[in-house]
Each structure stands twice: as structure tokens, then as C-alpha cells.
Amino acid sequence: MVHVISVQAAEGGWSVRSTAADNEMMFLSGAKAERAARHFGEKLAAQGHTAEIRIFLRDGAQAARFVCAPAEAGLALA
């Protein structure tokens, strides 16, 4: 299952929502929201899950999409 994490404008700031969490996170800055989303995606990947991060502009247009995939079991990282 791929967990979707979205960063969207919200009243008074930016929200981070995920299918892997019950509650949304709120931030005053879009940059801080994006960092939190990436950190959450990396955490999910470290736990063996795949996460797709979607970043939206204030007008609702999608600005970026990132995928955090788990490392393959048994592969050594250089």
C-alpha cells in the first residue's frame, strides 16, 4: 500500500495530511510543511512502506510529487 502525504494551503498556513495518520499537521510556512512531509515519508520508508508526497500551490495546482520507497532487503548502501 502506498501512503499519500499531501501539503496544501490552509487557513492561516499550510497543512500536511496523510493516509498513514489520523490527524493533520499545521504549519505557518510552506517550507516547514514540505520538510515535515518529506521527513514523514522518509520515516515511513524506513519502516518498509512506500510514501508518495504531493505538494500543492495556494491555487490548488500540484507543484511537485516525490516518492519515498523502502530500501530493498539485503542490499548494502554504499
N, C-alpha and C positions, 0 to 999 in steps of 0.2 A: 504494500500500500504506500502510495506517495502522499506525504503530508504537505498541504499547501499552506504557506505563510504569506500573508499579504500586508503591504504597507500602504495605507491610504490616508488622505487628508480627513480630518475630523474637526468638529467644532473646537476651537482653541488649540489645535495642534495636529498630531498625527497618531494614527492607531496601528497597532500590529495585531493581527488576528491569525489564528492557526487552527487547523483541524485537529492538531495534537494537543490543544489546550482549551480549557473551558472558558477562561477569561481573556479579554483583550488587554493589551498594554497600551498606555497612552504616553506620548512624548511631546514636548514643546517644539522640538526640532525634527525635521525630516531626516537629517543626517543621523541623529541619535536613534531614530526609529529604524532606519536601514541597518545600522550597526547591530542593534538588538536582534533584528530579524536574521541577519547573517550568523550571529553568534548562536541563536536558537537552532538554525538549520545545521550548523556545524555540530552542535550538541546531539541533535537527532541522528546525524550521520555517524557520529562516534558510537551511538547506541545500536547501529545496524539498520537504521531507517533511511529512506530517501526523502528529501525535502525539496520542494520547489518554492522559491521565493519570488513573489511578484511585487514589483514596485510600481505604484501608480502616481501620476501627476495630480495636482489640485483639480484639474478639469476632468479627471477620471480616466484619461488615456493611459495605457500601460507604457511605462518608460523603460523597464528592464525586467529580465527574467533570469534567475540563476538556479542551478540545480546543485544540491549538496548530496552526494552519493556516498554510501558507506564504502570503506576500503575493502577490497577483496580479501577474504580469509586466506591466510597462508602466504600472502605477498609481502615481501620486505620493502620498506620505503627507503630510498637512498638519501 
